[in-house]
Amino acid sequence: MRLDLLIVPLCAKLLTMSNEVNIKTNLARVQDRITAAARRAGRTCDEVTLVAVTKTHPPQVVEAAYQAGLRDLGENRVEEASVKIPAFQELTSGSAHLRWHMIGHLQRRKARLAVTLFDVLHSVDSLRLAQRVNRMAEESDRLMPVLLEVNVSGEASKYGFDLSPAAGQEARARFIADVEQIVALPYLRPRGLMTMAPIVADPEQARPVFIALRTLRDDLSKRFPEADWSQLSMGMTDDFEVAIEEGATMVRIGRAIFGSRRTW
């Protein structure tokens, strides 16, 4: 047998083993930090779901993440996920059960594919998108769990329903009217809210954003008790501990587990 035919799969196996070791070490550190942050808030780590963000990482890294014990994975782009998710299933012979989270901006024209790929959509940021996802879920004959993405900080670079202080009461009133229609969509299952805090030097600077999202969630729970508002997806590598202290139930962490982004 040719030596090169042996070397290629061997190198791939060694890479996977190396990734698995690094991911396990990094994951243990992150889990310790989650536990400590939850304890400071009088909570338990079981109340926080770690969504490991695998964007730009190859299927072999996803496999290593699975072997390390991760079961909730997040992707930013539908196109990348449409290649990666089937590739990962092929690597594991389709036996692994993961929950895939769409955490990036979702265009309406990609809603059909997103509904078939993902278990949870974190980034429903308009009534029109919610209505489109509902239609695609109906066609797929499934109930689609979603989070409503809210732009609390007012940053122009952020997606989401604009509920920044500058947007004013009219924006809030429009949002409440939109939510009333969203919770009535038969194939959507609202599960809570999502936001992205500004990138800041001190995580404490992000705390007001997390407080604002939690306060909004509490208000929606009173206004629309028929829906499930239990989930708060907020906090990433640089600020997830503060987010947990303020009530996050899902934190989206990539770099602290996988290191710098890569292409494949």
LINSULTA-V211310 format. One record per residue. N is the residue number from 0. PSI is psi in degrees with one decimal (none if undefined). OMEGA is omega in whole degrees, 0 to 359 (NA if undefined). D_LAST is the distance of its C-alpha to the last C-alpha in Angstrom with 2 decimals. Layout:
{{N/PSI/OMEGA/D_LAST} {N/PSI/OMEGA/D_LAST}}
This chain:
{{0/141.1/180/28.15} {1/139.1/183/25.91} {2/-36.4/183/24.47} {3/-28.6/179/21.05} {4/-23.8/176/20.74} {5/-34.9/186/21.41} {6/-40.9/184/19.25} {7/-53.0/179/15.83} {8/-30.6/178/16.34} {9/-44.1/179/18.11} {10/-40.8/179/15.36} {11/-40.2/179/13.00} {12/-42.2/179/16.02} {13/-38.9/178/16.75} {14/-43.8/179/13.35} {15/-42.5/179/13.91} {16/-41.6/178/17.46} {17/-44.4/178/16.72} {18/-41.8/183/14.46} {19/-42.4/179/17.30} {20/-47.8/180/19.92} {21/-43.1/182/18.47} {22/-41.7/179/17.84} {23/-43.4/180/21.36} {24/-48.4/180/22.90} {25/-40.7/181/21.35} {26/-41.1/179/22.13} {27/-41.1/179/25.70} {28/-45.2/181/26.18} {29/-43.6/180/25.02} {30/-36.2/176/27.26} {31/-39.8/180/30.13} {32/-37.9/177/29.78} {33/-45.3/180/29.75} {34/-43.8/181/32.83} {35/-42.0/179/34.61} {36/-41.8/178/34.00} {37/-40.9/180/35.19} {38/-40.0/180/38.22} {39/-27.9/181/39.15} {40/7.4/181/39.28} {41/28.2/181/41.33} {42/177.7/174/38.55} {43/157.4/180/36.72} {44/-22.3/179/33.03} {45/-16.0/179/33.31} {46/-3.9/184/33.75} {47/122.4/176/30.24} {48/125.9/176/27.11} {49/113.7/175/23.95} {50/109.4/182/21.04} {51/120.1/186/17.87} {52/111.2/186/15.37} {53/12.2/182/11.87} {54/138.5/181/10.45} {55/-2.8/177/6.98} {56/144.1/186/6.73} {57/166.5/180/5.57} {58/-31.1/179/8.89} {59/-35.2/177/10.08} {60/-37.5/176/10.49} {61/-41.5/178/12.26} {62/-42.7/178/14.36} {63/-37.4/177/15.29} {64/-41.3/178/16.29} {65/-44.5/180/18.40} {66/-27.5/178/19.99} {67/-8.0/176/20.85} {68/0.0/180/22.79} {69/137.9/181/20.85} {70/-7.3/177/21.76} {71/116.2/184/21.05} {72/142.8/183/17.50} {73/138.9/176/16.84} {74/148.8/182/14.51} {75/-27.1/187/15.21} {76/132.3/180/14.30} {77/-40.4/183/15.76} {78/-46.1/180/13.49} {79/-42.1/180/10.28} {80/-33.0/182/12.66} {81/-21.9/175/14.15} {82/-44.1/188/11.23} {83/-44.0/184/10.21} {84/-48.7/176/13.90} {85/-35.4/179/15.09} {86/-40.7/178/12.38} {87/-42.5/179/13.46} {88/-34.2/177/17.02} {89/-39.7/179/16.71} {90/-35.1/184/15.62} {91/12.8/180/18.66} {92/25.1/176/20.91} {93/11.1/185/21.32} {94/-16.3/186/23.56} {95/135.1/176/21.87} {96/117.0/177/23.22} {97/157.7/171/21.16} {98/116.3/183/22.11} {99/130.5/182/19.41} {100/127.3/171/20.25} {101/110.9/186/19.53} {102/-7.3/180/19.96} {103/175.6/179/18.99} {104/132.8/182/21.29} {105/119.1/175/22.13} {106/146.8/183/23.57} {107/-34.5/182/26.49} {108/-12.8/179/25.25} {109/9.7/184/22.26} {110/-39.1/181/24.58} {111/-48.9/181/25.15} {112/-39.7/180/21.56} {113/-39.8/180/21.23} {114/-34.5/180/24.43} {115/-25.8/186/23.24} {116/-40.0/194/19.94} {117/154.7/177/21.05} {118/-27.3/180/23.94} {119/135.5/174/24.70} {120/115.3/182/24.28} {121/-13.8/197/24.76} {122/43.2/172/24.90} {123/108.6/191/27.92} {124/14.0/177/29.34} {125/159.8/176/32.16} {126/-41.8/181/34.82} {127/-41.0/178/33.59} {128/-41.6/179/30.13} {129/-42.5/180/31.90} {130/-39.0/178/34.11} {131/-45.5/178/31.27} {132/-39.4/179/29.43} {133/-43.4/179/32.83} {134/-42.4/180/33.34} {135/-36.0/177/29.98} {136/-37.9/177/30.73} {137/-43.9/179/34.16} {138/-33.5/180/32.79} {139/-3.1/180/30.56} {140/52.9/177/33.58} {141/157.3/174/32.00} {142/127.1/189/32.74} {143/112.2/173/29.87} {144/133.1/182/29.72} {145/154.6/169/28.96} {146/146.7/177/29.27} {147/123.7/180/30.73} {148/129.1/183/28.86} {149/132.4/175/31.41} {150/95.1/183/31.26} {151/-34.4/187/33.78} {152/-24.1/182/33.26} {153/6.6/179/33.79} {154/132.8/181/30.87} {155/-25.3/182/30.28} {156/-7.9/183/26.49} {157/143.7/173/26.57} {158/172.5/175/26.80} {159/163.8/172/29.39} {160/126.4/184/33.10} {161/104.4/177/34.71} {162/32.1/176/37.07} {163/158.7/178/37.23} {164/-34.7/181/40.76} {165/-22.9/183/40.91} {166/-27.2/174/40.38} {167/179.3/184/43.75} {168/-28.3/179/45.53} {169/-40.3/178/45.11} {170/-40.7/179/41.33} {171/-40.4/179/41.91} {172/-41.0/177/44.45} {173/-40.8/180/42.09} {174/-46.2/179/39.42} {175/-39.9/178/42.00} {176/-39.5/178/43.07} {177/-43.0/180/39.51} {178/-37.6/178/38.99} {179/-38.9/178/42.25} {180/-36.6/183/40.89} {181/-44.2/182/37.48} {182/-16.2/179/39.08} {183/-9.6/180/41.19} {184/126.2/192/38.32} {185/-25.4/184/38.78} {186/4.8/175/35.22} {187/143.7/176/33.73} {188/89.1/176/34.06} {189/135.6/182/33.82} {190/-5.4/181/32.92} {191/-152.7/187/33.10} {192/157.4/175/31.57} {193/146.0/172/28.42} {194/161.6/173/28.20} {195/122.4/179/26.12} {196/158.2/176/28.22} {197/152.1/174/28.21} {198/117.3/185/26.34} {199/159.6/181/29.32} {200/-35.9/182/30.27} {201/119.5/180/32.34} {202/-27.5/179/31.20} {203/-26.7/180/34.86} {204/-19.6/179/34.59} {205/-12.6/185/32.40} {206/-44.6/180/35.07} {207/-32.5/178/37.12} {208/-44.5/180/34.19} {209/-37.9/177/33.77} {210/-42.5/181/37.54} {211/-40.2/180/37.74} {212/-42.4/179/35.23} {213/-41.4/179/37.11} {214/-41.2/178/40.39} {215/-43.6/179/39.21} {216/-42.2/180/38.09} {217/-37.7/178/41.52} {218/-43.2/179/43.22} {219/-34.7/178/41.32} {220/-34.9/179/42.23} {221/-39.8/182/45.87} {222/-37.4/185/45.70} {223/68.5/184/43.75} {224/-13.5/179/44.49} {225/-17.4/180/43.69} {226/161.1/179/39.93} {227/113.9/181/37.83} {228/29.1/189/36.83} {229/-20.9/188/35.93} {230/135.7/172/32.31} {231/105.8/178/31.33} {232/102.4/182/27.59} {233/144.0/181/27.61} {234/129.7/178/26.34} {235/-164.7/188/22.99} {236/-42.5/187/22.14} {237/-12.5/187/24.80} {238/12.6/188/27.57} {239/-28.2/180/27.25} {240/-42.0/177/30.37} {241/-40.0/179/32.55} {242/-42.2/179/31.21} {243/-41.3/178/32.21} {244/-25.7/182/35.59} {245/12.0/170/36.06} {246/6.2/179/35.27} {247/135.8/173/31.53} {248/-13.8/174/30.89} {249/129.3/174/27.11} {250/139.1/186/24.97} {251/104.0/189/21.33} {252/125.3/178/19.71} {253/-65.9/188/16.18} {254/-39.1/182/16.41} {255/-18.8/179/19.44} {256/-46.4/189/17.74} {257/-8.3/185/14.13} {258/-163.4/183/14.66} {259/153.3/178/13.04} {260/154.2/178/10.08} {261/168.0/176/6.75} {262/158.1/181/3.78} {263/none/NA/0.00}}
